[in-house]
């Protein structure tokens, strides 16, 4: 089973930059998006063979997630079921027979870590949610998680230490999640691979120079780790400041 996650940084803009062609070429069984920046009805996609699930932020032009799935899920839920967290369209959970699939767009801590306290509450509540799912069946958790976990996960770790996405607090929460019985699928296969990034700033010709960050992930329950057949970062796919990441599971 092939799974794709992509922060499209505005789906309407990405559609003008070849999204549908990339979608077809990547040929996933489940394809999820973050940062759609859409309200209901603003875009209608003709994706034959896929069930579509959309979750919009209340604020226009902000955040938002979507999942397109060939297999029909047993159930679908939106958000964490917590008032504090469920206004920004950040989380969609699909239940399938073998696993739960969780598409996430993690809140950014923002410049000066203005939103770090909220981000820490989100991380704790999200981890508890994933553990509650994991108690029932394995979990595949993916998306733009807005953190480079280790220095190997960004081009310039020194100058970025303490900045949003590479603060000790955010990195610590990723460590806690992995310690709670989850595995970073890409690092499980490629523990030492450098230069593997999924996001590049639009400034300073960062993508051209591969001065990027790996902040898009597929995290799986430990007991799915042996089922990881492939994990990839599709840096050649354009259309956003992020590129798609993929996971193939041998089920």
Backbone as CSV, one residue per row, in Angstrom:
resi,resn,N_x,N_y,N_z,CA_x,CA_y,CA_z,C_x,C_y,C_z
1,UNK,0.847,-1.196,0.000,0.000,0.000,0.000,0.876,1.238,0.000
2,UNK,0.594,2.149,-0.925,1.409,3.366,-1.056,0.662,4.568,-0.498
3,UNK,1.332,5.308,0.373,0.757,6.457,1.061,1.602,7.693,0.749
4,UNK,0.924,8.808,0.509,1.612,10.077,0.197,1.077,11.173,1.111
5,UNK,1.984,12.035,1.560,1.610,13.240,2.299,2.303,14.434,1.666
6,UNK,1.559,15.539,1.538,2.128,16.736,0.876,1.486,17.989,1.455
7,UNK,2.316,18.890,1.962,1.863,20.241,2.294,1.905,21.047,0.996
8,UNK,0.714,21.388,0.497,0.622,22.038,-0.818,0.697,23.564,-0.742
9,UNK,0.686,24.113,0.481,0.811,25.570,0.681,-0.182,26.329,-0.207
10,UNK,-1.446,25.943,-0.088,-2.505,26.562,-0.876,-2.833,25.709,-2.085
11,UNK,-3.905,24.933,-2.013,-4.198,23.993,-3.100,-4.563,24.708,-4.395
12,UNK,-5.248,25.839,-4.295,-5.611,26.542,-5.534,-4.366,26.969,-6.302
13,UNK,-3.351,27.450,-5.587,-2.096,27.819,-6.244,-1.396,26.577,-6.796
14,UNK,-1.410,25.501,-6.022,-0.716,24.282,-6.435,-1.375,23.647,-7.666
15,UNK,-2.689,23.805,-7.778,-3.383,23.275,-8.959,-2.890,23.934,-10.240
16,UNK,-2.448,25.198,-10.126,-1.921,25.915,-11.297,-0.472,25.531,-11.595
17,UNK,0.120,24.738,-10.712,1.534,24.364,-10.857,1.687,22.853,-11.046
18,UNK,0.627,22.212,-11.563,0.777,20.806,-11.925,0.351,19.798,-10.884
19,UNK,-0.481,20.221,-9.919,-0.866,19.293,-8.852,-1.485,18.007,-9.395
20,UNK,-2.429,18.136,-10.301,-3.141,16.943,-10.775,-2.205,15.984,-11.502
21,UNK,-1.262,16.523,-12.235,-0.281,15.666,-12.913,0.590,14.937,-11.885
22,UNK,1.011,15.651,-10.863,1.818,15.022,-9.811,1.006,13.983,-9.057
23,UNK,-0.245,14.314,-8.782,-1.125,13.370,-8.085,-1.226,12.064,-8.864
24,UNK,-1.446,12.166,-10.167,-1.581,10.972,-10.997,-0.269,10.186,-11.061
25,UNK,0.840,10.899,-11.193,2.137,10.230,-11.320,2.530,9.514,-10.032
26,UNK,2.191,10.091,-8.886,2.561,9.479,-7.610,1.715,8.252,-7.299
27,UNK,0.484,8.222,-7.813,-0.333,7.002,-7.836,-0.426,6.325,-6.466
28,UNK,-0.920,7.069,-5.476,-1.004,6.542,-4.113,-2.362,5.904,-3.848
29,UNK,-2.373,4.979,-2.899,-3.640,4.423,-2.411,-4.332,5.404,-1.469
30,UNK,-3.523,6.103,-0.671,-4.036,7.169,0.193,-3.129,8.375,0.009
31,UNK,-3.724,9.521,-0.271,-2.967,10.743,-0.569,-3.530,11.834,0.327
32,UNK,-2.696,12.400,1.195,-3.225,13.427,2.097,-2.479,14.737,1.921
33,UNK,-3.195,15.825,2.204,-2.692,17.185,2.014,-2.759,17.958,3.321
34,UNK,-1.828,18.888,3.454,-1.906,19.882,4.525,-1.817,21.272,3.900
35,UNK,-2.310,22.239,4.671,-2.313,23.653,4.267,-3.042,23.845,2.937
36,UNK,-4.244,23.287,2.874,-5.070,23.444,1.670,-5.547,24.882,1.500
37,UNK,-5.732,25.605,2.612,-6.176,27.017,2.603,-7.499,27.183,1.858
38,UNK,-8.407,26.279,2.105,-9.692,26.274,1.385,-10.866,26.294,2.348
39,UNK,-11.957,26.897,1.888,-13.262,26.744,2.534,-14.076,25.740,1.711
40,UNK,-15.082,25.110,2.318,-15.891,24.132,1.582,-16.447,24.728,0.289
41,UNK,-16.301,23.976,-0.795,-16.862,24.379,-2.072,-15.972,25.255,-2.930
42,UNK,-14.807,25.672,-2.401,-13.941,26.546,-3.197,-13.217,25.790,-4.311
43,UNK,-13.029,24.503,-4.125,-12.405,23.665,-5.147,-13.158,22.349,-5.199
44,UNK,-13.414,21.872,-6.388,-13.961,20.531,-6.560,-12.999,19.748,-7.426
45,UNK,-12.443,18.673,-6.894,-11.477,17.861,-7.618,-12.158,16.621,-8.177
46,UNK,-11.894,16.338,-9.439,-12.382,15.114,-10.062,-11.274,14.068,-9.953
47,UNK,-11.402,13.192,-8.958,-10.385,12.173,-8.697,-11.063,10.806,-8.738
48,UNK,-11.270,10.263,-9.920,-11.994,8.999,-10.035,-11.319,7.893,-9.216
49,UNK,-12.148,7.146,-8.492,-11.629,6.038,-7.705,-11.223,6.398,-6.298
50,UNK,-11.315,7.694,-5.951,-10.918,8.128,-4.613,-12.117,8.667,-3.833
51,UNK,-12.185,8.304,-2.554,-13.090,8.952,-1.604,-12.382,10.192,-1.068
52,UNK,-13.113,11.302,-0.949,-12.500,12.566,-0.543,-13.013,13.019,0.825
53,UNK,-12.090,13.464,1.661,-12.426,13.957,3.000,-11.684,15.273,3.227
54,UNK,-12.426,16.318,3.546,-11.874,17.661,3.672,-12.158,18.210,5.070
55,UNK,-11.207,18.964,5.604,-11.386,19.594,6.911,-10.789,20.996,6.830
56,UNK,-11.650,22.009,6.859,-11.223,23.395,6.674,-11.102,24.118,8.011
57,UNK,-10.184,25.064,8.067,-10.121,25.977,9.204,-11.308,26.934,9.153
58,UNK,-11.709,27.426,10.313,-12.770,28.441,10.340,-12.276,29.751,9.723
59,UNK,-10.993,30.046,9.922,-10.386,31.248,9.354,-10.126,31.024,7.868
60,UNK,-10.572,31.930,7.031,-10.423,31.767,5.588,-8.952,31.852,5.163
61,UNK,-8.596,31.031,4.170,-7.257,31.080,3.596,-6.161,30.595,4.518
62,UNK,-6.502,29.703,5.446,-5.566,29.316,6.501,-5.665,27.821,6.752
63,UNK,-4.510,27.185,6.934,-4.439,25.800,7.406,-5.284,24.864,6.523
64,UNK,-5.923,23.859,7.103,-6.784,22.944,6.364,-6.068,21.684,5.905
65,UNK,-6.803,20.559,5.941,-6.273,19.260,5.545,-7.277,18.551,4.650
66,UNK,-6.785,17.531,3.933,-7.656,16.707,3.094,-7.017,15.337,2.945
67,UNK,-7.873,14.317,2.783,-7.390,12.958,2.515,-8.192,12.387,1.359
68,UNK,-7.504,11.798,0.392,-8.122,11.118,-0.748,-7.710,9.647,-0.671
69,UNK,-8.694,8.758,-0.602,-8.402,7.351,-0.330,-9.120,6.430,-1.305
70,UNK,-8.366,5.522,-1.915,-8.999,4.496,-2.740,-9.821,3.535,-1.883
71,UNK,-9.235,2.921,-0.851,-10.079,2.085,0.003,-11.030,2.953,0.824
72,UNK,-12.263,2.516,0.969,-13.205,3.280,1.784,-12.952,2.979,3.249
73,UNK,-12.774,4.015,4.070,-12.503,3.769,5.489,-13.728,3.228,6.225
74,UNK,-13.452,2.557,7.331,-14.528,2.089,8.202,-15.191,3.270,8.909
75,UNK,-14.386,4.290,9.230,-14.912,5.498,9.872,-13.951,6.648,9.619
76,UNK,-14.465,7.870,9.768,-13.666,9.086,9.598,-14.007,10.039,10.736
77,UNK,-12.989,10.664,11.317,-13.246,11.693,12.322,-12.352,12.893,12.064
78,UNK,-12.804,14.036,12.529,-12.129,15.309,12.259,-11.757,15.968,13.582
79,UNK,-10.495,16.375,13.697,-10.044,17.055,14.903,-9.698,16.087,16.015
80,UNK,-9.347,16.684,17.158,-8.986,15.909,18.340,-10.163,15.727,19.291
81,UNK,-11.291,16.339,18.964,-12.417,16.282,19.890,-12.209,17.170,21.108
82,UNK,-11.389,18.208,20.939,-11.090,19.135,22.037,-11.290,20.553,21.533
83,UNK,-12.059,21.332,22.247,-12.444,22.675,21.819,-11.231,23.532,21.457
84,UNK,-10.181,23.450,22.257,-9.018,24.308,22.041,-8.367,24.056,20.677
85,UNK,-8.472,22.836,20.183,-7.686,22.433,19.023,-8.468,22.315,17.718
86,UNK,-9.779,22.414,17.776,-10.566,21.980,16.617,-11.207,23.115,15.821
87,UNK,-10.465,24.228,15.663,-10.971,25.335,14.857,-10.114,25.598,13.618
88,UNK,-9.010,24.847,13.462,-8.037,25.178,12.419,-7.889,24.077,11.363
89,UNK,-8.754,23.066,11.390,-8.771,22.057,10.326,-7.486,21.254,10.212
90,UNK,-6.923,20.851,11.351,-5.563,20.314,11.345,-5.447,18.790,11.368
91,UNK,-6.517,18.055,11.632,-6.358,16.618,11.863,-7.543,15.847,11.293
92,UNK,-7.242,14.853,10.455,-8.266,13.927,9.955,-7.792,12.514,10.246
93,UNK,-8.675,11.703,10.822,-8.361,10.305,11.132,-9.289,9.388,10.349
94,UNK,-8.693,8.479,9.599,-9.447,7.455,8.879,-9.120,6.099,9.492
95,UNK,-10.148,5.325,9.788,-9.939,3.979,10.307,-10.088,2.964,9.179
96,UNK,-9.070,2.137,9.001,-9.108,1.016,8.076,-8.974,-0.281,8.862
97,UNK,-9.186,-1.386,8.195,-9.082,-2.675,8.887,-7.712,-2.868,9.543
98,UNK,-6.595,-2.620,8.811,-5.294,-2.897,9.430,-4.712,-1.787,10.300
99,UNK,-5.187,-0.535,10.136,-4.563,0.558,10.885,-5.463,1.794,10.897
100,UNK,-5.125,2.725,11.788,-5.653,4.088,11.739,-4.683,4.948,10.923
101,UNK,-5.230,5.808,10.071,-4.428,6.740,9.285,-4.750,8.151,9.773
102,UNK,-3.739,8.855,10.241,-3.933,10.187,10.830,-3.136,11.209,10.028
103,UNK,-3.839,12.115,9.363,-3.225,13.208,8.592,-3.215,14.458,9.464
104,UNK,-2.045,15.069,9.605,-1.891,16.174,10.557,-1.132,17.346,9.955
105,UNK,-1.602,18.551,10.253,-0.846,19.772,9.990,-0.581,20.429,11.344
106,UNK,0.615,20.210,11.867,0.958,20.648,13.217,1.075,22.169,13.292
107,UNK,0.536,22.786,14.344,0.655,24.244,14.488,2.118,24.689,14.528
108,UNK,2.410,25.760,13.830,3.752,26.343,13.812,3.971,27.152,15.088
109,UNK,5.146,27.005,15.692,5.443,27.763,16.914,5.612,29.253,16.646
110,UNK,5.862,29.618,15.397,5.937,31.011,14.925,7.198,31.730,15.395
111,UNK,7.462,32.859,14.712,8.672,33.628,15.001,8.719,34.012,16.472
112,UNK,9.920,33.874,17.046,10.062,34.199,18.455,9.361,33.220,19.361
113,UNK,8.972,32.065,18.805,8.240,31.029,19.551,6.989,31.603,20.224
114,UNK,6.315,32.516,19.506,5.131,33.167,20.078,4.045,32.166,20.468
115,UNK,3.989,31.060,19.726,2.892,30.112,19.960,3.397,28.809,20.597
116,UNK,4.565,28.872,21.232,5.176,27.629,21.733,4.350,27.001,22.854
117,UNK,3.725,27.806,23.713,2.941,27.225,24.806,1.754,26.436,24.251
118,UNK,1.085,27.021,23.250,-0.009,26.290,22.612,0.511,25.042,21.917
119,UNK,1.641,25.176,21.222,2.228,24.026,20.520,2.518,22.886,21.492
120,UNK,2.992,23.182,22.675,3.285,22.136,23.658,2.005,21.433,24.113
121,UNK,0.936,22.196,24.294,-0.346,21.567,24.665,-0.851,20.688,23.533
122,UNK,-0.729,21.194,22.294,-1.123,20.388,21.132,-0.347,19.065,21.114
123,UNK,0.968,19.142,21.276,1.796,17.940,21.215,1.394,16.919,22.277
124,UNK,1.152,17.389,23.484,0.769,16.461,24.555,-0.585,15.819,24.287
125,UNK,-1.542,16.629,23.846,-2.881,16.096,23.579,-2.879,15.173,22.360
126,UNK,-2.104,15.537,21.352,-1.996,14.707,20.149,-1.345,13.367,20.475
127,UNK,-0.276,13.389,21.268,0.396,12.131,21.643,-0.554,11.220,22.418
128,UNK,-1.320,11.784,23.342,-2.288,10.983,24.085,-3.335,10.391,23.153
129,UNK,-3.762,11.170,22.168,-4.738,10.699,21.175,-4.164,9.540,20.363
130,UNK,-2.930,9.695,19.883,-2.309,8.630,19.093,-2.125,7.366,19.926
131,UNK,-1.777,7.530,21.190,-1.622,6.363,22.056,-2.955,5.662,22.288
132,UNK,-4.036,6.447,22.362,-5.358,5.833,22.545,-5.763,5.037,21.313
133,UNK,-5.413,5.548,20.117,-5.670,4.785,18.894,-4.795,3.539,18.845
134,UNK,-3.530,3.704,19.182,-2.558,2.621,19.116,-2.929,1.461,20.043
135,UNK,-3.679,1.768,21.084,-4.133,0.710,21.993,-5.152,-0.207,21.319
136,UNK,-5.773,0.284,20.236,-6.799,-0.504,19.529,-6.230,-1.200,18.301
137,UNK,-5.443,-0.462,17.515,-4.788,-1.041,16.333,-3.647,-0.129,15.938
138,UNK,-2.728,-0.584,15.064,-1.574,0.245,14.700,-1.988,1.565,14.052
139,UNK,-1.081,2.524,14.127,-1.331,3.886,13.648,-0.290,4.263,12.599
140,UNK,-0.758,4.922,11.537,0.115,5.616,10.591,-0.212,7.106,10.734
141,UNK,0.745,7.870,11.226,0.571,9.298,11.534,1.500,10.070,10.605
142,UNK,0.936,11.008,9.837,1.775,11.674,8.839,1.362,13.120,8.662
143,UNK,2.254,13.856,7.987,1.929,15.227,7.652,3.106,16.153,7.854
144,UNK,2.797,17.442,7.764,3.760,18.493,8.068,3.754,18.662,9.577
145,UNK,4.752,18.092,10.243,4.793,18.099,11.705,5.605,19.268,12.244
146,UNK,6.096,20.125,11.365,6.708,21.408,11.742,7.823,21.270,12.773
147,UNK,8.637,20.213,12.612,9.831,20.093,13.455,10.886,19.286,12.697
148,UNK,12.107,19.778,12.725,13.254,18.978,12.304,13.792,18.329,13.578
149,UNK,13.716,17.000,13.655,13.954,16.336,14.943,15.422,16.404,15.370
150,UNK,16.325,16.089,14.452,17.745,16.020,14.789,18.541,16.951,13.865
151,UNK,19.788,17.287,14.241,20.595,18.168,13.380,20.724,17.660,11.941
152,UNK,20.688,16.353,11.748,20.786,15.786,10.397,19.581,16.173,9.532
153,UNK,18.510,16.631,10.175,17.256,16.901,9.473,17.134,18.329,8.943
154,UNK,18.185,19.116,9.034,18.175,20.434,8.386,19.589,20.807,7.986
155,UNK,19.684,21.674,6.975,20.983,22.012,6.396,21.841,22.802,7.372
156,UNK,21.226,23.742,8.095,21.988,24.655,8.959,21.496,24.591,10.403
157,UNK,21.807,23.485,11.109,21.277,23.352,12.471,21.811,24.392,13.443
158,UNK,23.088,24.771,13.305,23.682,25.704,14.275,22.934,27.013,14.383
159,UNK,22.812,27.764,13.266,22.141,29.069,13.341,20.649,28.962,13.666
160,UNK,20.051,27.793,13.442,18.608,27.653,13.652,18.235,27.092,15.020
161,UNK,19.228,26.755,15.818,18.948,26.218,17.152,18.097,27.210,17.932
162,UNK,16.961,26.746,18.425,16.065,27.602,19.189,15.002,28.294,18.368
163,UNK,15.120,28.258,17.040,14.090,28.841,16.182,12.896,27.904,16.068
164,UNK,11.758,28.460,15.637,10.566,27.644,15.421,10.903,26.492,14.481
165,UNK,10.513,25.303,14.869,10.791,24.116,14.082,12.070,23.404,14.472
166,UNK,12.936,24.094,15.222,14.169,23.451,15.704,14.486,23.925,17.119
167,UNK,13.420,24.179,17.874,13.601,24.523,19.289,13.763,23.241,20.103
168,UNK,14.426,23.355,21.239,14.581,22.191,22.108,13.221,21.646,22.543
169,UNK,12.264,22.560,22.734,10.942,22.120,23.189,10.256,21.243,22.144
170,UNK,10.252,21.701,20.894,9.573,20.943,19.827,10.285,19.629,19.559
171,UNK,11.598,19.662,19.514,12.364,18.437,19.283,12.137,17.446,20.414
172,UNK,12.039,17.971,21.632,11.791,17.101,22.782,10.452,16.385,22.689
173,UNK,9.441,17.075,22.170,8.123,16.436,22.024,8.163,15.325,20.972
174,UNK,8.950,15.513,19.903,9.092,14.434,18.929,9.801,13.236,19.577
175,UNK,10.819,13.499,20.377,11.499,12.416,21.092,10.519,11.670,21.990
176,UNK,9.666,12.413,22.696,8.667,11.782,23.566,7.718,10.895,22.763
177,UNK,7.293,11.388,21.593,6.375,10.605,20.772,7.024,9.297,20.326
178,UNK,8.253,9.376,19.848,8.934,8.167,19.388,9.165,7.198,20.553
179,UNK,9.421,7.736,21.733,9.625,6.886,22.908,8.337,6.209,23.366
180,UNK,7.193,6.733,22.892,5.895,6.187,23.293,5.445,5.026,22.399
181,UNK,6.365,4.504,21.574,6.043,3.330,20.778,5.853,3.590,19.297
182,UNK,6.474,4.666,18.793,6.328,5.034,17.382,7.697,5.142,16.707
183,UNK,7.694,5.059,15.382,8.923,4.987,14.593,8.855,5.998,13.449
184,UNK,9.929,6.744,13.245,10.097,7.627,12.093,10.491,6.730,10.918
185,UNK,9.559,6.524,9.983,9.769,5.502,8.952,10.992,5.805,8.083
186,UNK,11.196,7.068,7.726,12.330,7.409,6.870,13.649,7.113,7.579
187,UNK,13.750,7.511,8.839,14.990,7.283,9.577,15.181,5.803,9.927
188,UNK,14.106,5.043,10.012,14.263,3.610,10.242,15.024,2.976,9.069
189,UNK,14.732,3.441,7.849,15.412,2.897,6.675,16.743,3.595,6.394
190,UNK,16.799,4.907,6.683,17.980,5.706,6.302,18.472,6.520,7.498
191,UNK,19.038,5.856,8.499,19.400,6.573,9.734,20.466,7.652,9.545
192,UNK,21.294,7.511,8.517,22.420,8.433,8.364,22.340,9.290,7.108
193,UNK,21.241,9.241,6.384,21.170,9.966,5.115,21.095,11.473,5.354
194,UNK,22.004,12.193,4.745,22.020,13.654,4.857,21.429,14.259,3.588
195,UNK,21.125,15.552,3.660,20.606,16.261,2.491,19.205,15.847,2.098
196,UNK,18.501,15.159,2.998,17.138,14.681,2.713,16.139,15.635,3.361
197,UNK,15.606,16.555,2.570,14.746,17.607,3.098,13.413,17.627,2.361
198,UNK,12.383,18.126,3.054,11.039,18.169,2.460,10.478,19.584,2.376
199,UNK,11.191,20.562,2.944,10.745,21.967,2.889,11.948,22.873,2.701
200,UNK,11.740,23.892,1.863,12.780,24.886,1.590,12.146,26.271,1.620
201,UNK,12.804,27.214,2.230,12.339,28.596,2.200,12.281,29.083,0.758
202,UNK,11.346,29.995,0.497,11.304,30.630,-0.828,12.417,31.660,-0.996
203,UNK,13.121,31.954,0.079,14.170,32.973,0.030,15.545,32.335,-0.204
204,UNK,16.468,33.141,-0.635,17.899,32.775,-0.711,18.160,31.566,-1.626
205,UNK,17.280,31.325,-2.609,17.456,30.201,-3.536,17.674,28.896,-2.764
206,UNK,16.925,28.764,-1.690,17.162,27.650,-0.766,16.954,26.291,-1.429
207,UNK,15.913,26.174,-2.261,15.660,24.866,-2.873,16.738,24.534,-3.906
208,UNK,17.119,25.536,-4.654,18.173,25.349,-5.657,19.464,24.860,-5.002
209,UNK,19.729,25.341,-3.790,20.944,24.977,-3.054,20.719,23.830,-2.068
210,UNK,19.509,23.285,-2.065,19.109,22.235,-1.115,19.420,22.607,0.331
211,UNK,19.156,23.865,0.668,19.285,24.310,2.058,17.909,24.185,2.705
212,UNK,17.553,22.958,3.063,16.188,22.678,3.503,16.087,22.080,4.887
213,UNK,14.856,21.675,5.186,14.507,21.039,6.452,13.656,19.802,6.152
214,UNK,13.817,18.748,6.942,12.901,17.605,6.862,11.879,17.751,7.989
215,UNK,10.694,18.241,7.618,9.648,18.461,8.624,8.351,17.728,8.279
216,UNK,8.378,16.950,7.197,7.212,16.157,6.782,7.545,14.684,7.009
217,UNK,6.647,13.981,7.661,6.977,12.648,8.180,5.865,11.638,7.926
218,UNK,6.274,10.367,7.936,5.386,9.250,8.212,5.904,8.569,9.473
219,UNK,5.121,8.668,10.535,5.431,8.038,11.820,4.481,6.847,11.972
220,UNK,5.009,5.676,12.305,4.154,4.492,12.420,4.338,3.823,13.773
221,UNK,3.315,3.092,14.181,3.429,2.284,15.390,4.603,1.319,15.260
222,UNK,5.294,1.118,16.354,6.470,0.244,16.361,6.184,-1.110,15.702
223,UNK,4.995,-1.648,15.926,4.710,-2.980,15.382,4.454,-2.978,13.875
224,UNK,4.381,-1.790,13.267,4.327,-1.711,11.804,5.715,-1.559,11.182
225,UNK,6.726,-1.352,11.990,8.055,-1.017,11.467,8.574,-2.086,10.506
226,UNK,8.315,-3.343,10.813,8.801,-4.422,9.943,8.030,-4.481,8.633
227,UNK,6.920,-3.762,8.548,6.121,-3.740,7.316,6.518,-2.597,6.376
228,UNK,7.482,-1.765,6.791,7.905,-0.646,5.942,8.680,-1.205,4.754
229,UNK,8.097,-1.072,3.577,8.762,-1.556,2.355,9.588,-0.457,1.700
230,UNK,9.160,0.781,1.835,9.894,1.910,1.237,9.443,3.196,1.916
231,UNK,10.370,4.160,1.966,10.053,5.514,2.442,10.864,6.467,1.582
232,UNK,10.220,7.514,1.087,10.910,8.394,0.139,10.485,9.836,0.316
233,UNK,11.366,10.729,-0.141,11.113,12.162,-0.184,11.219,12.567,-1.651
234,UNK,10.139,13.114,-2.204,10.061,13.359,-3.646,10.425,14.809,-3.964
235,UNK,11.710,15.111,-3.804,12.179,16.495,-3.919,12.069,17.038,-5.337
236,UNK,11.881,16.159,-6.307,11.762,16.609,-7.700,10.351,17.081,-8.034
237,UNK,9.393,16.864,-7.134,8.008,17.279,-7.386,7.834,18.726,-6.921
238,UNK,7.514,19.596,-7.867,7.382,21.019,-7.576,5.907,21.378,-7.360
239,UNK,5.675,22.658,-7.047,4.313,23.141,-6.872,4.043,23.760,-5.517
240,UNK,4.958,23.535,-4.573,4.817,24.058,-3.214,6.223,24.298,-2.671
241,UNK,6.315,24.925,-1.495,7.614,25.026,-0.838,7.969,23.735,-0.102
242,UNK,7.006,22.821,-0.001,7.248,21.460,0.487,7.208,20.512,-0.715
243,UNK,7.797,19.338,-0.550,7.603,18.285,-1.549,6.866,17.123,-0.888
244,UNK,6.275,16.235,-1.692,5.597,15.085,-1.112,6.595,14.120,-0.458
245,UNK,6.108,13.431,0.564,6.847,12.313,1.171,5.949,11.081,1.062
246,UNK,6.579,9.912,1.002,5.791,8.688,0.803,6.242,7.566,1.720
247,UNK,5.332,6.641,1.920,5.571,5.420,2.681,4.886,4.283,1.949
248,UNK,5.579,3.169,1.794,4.967,1.954,1.267,4.994,0.889,2.344
249,UNK,3.830,0.342,2.627,3.689,-0.698,3.640,3.363,-2.025,2.984
250,UNK,4.012,-3.073,3.428,3.738,-4.410,2.958,2.705,-5.040,3.892
251,UNK,1.445,-4.946,3.484,0.356,-5.444,4.336,-0.177,-6.770,3.816
